[in-house]
Amino acid sequence: MSHSFRSAINAKCKECTYDPLSRGTWREQVADCVNGGCPLHALRPVPREATISGKPCPAKVAVIRAKLAQSLAA
């Protein structure tokens, strides 16, 4: 099985973070990851709407984080 660099990162982040029983898509949950010590953290996949020029935008990721937190409180 052949994996691209990006698909390998996506798979690892999804394996580490995604909980299908929690709110949000796997990309939203991965965007919400706060493990800054992970060597893949800066490369983690986030939804396109949370990027600027292909890189995660902290302000847009914060919107996703707030959305997920709000859905947990409901």
Secondary structure, 3 states (H helix, E strand, C coil): CCCCHHHHHHHHHHHHHCCCCCCCCHHHHHHCCCCCCCCCHHHCCCCHHHEECCEECHHHHHHHHHHHHHHHHC
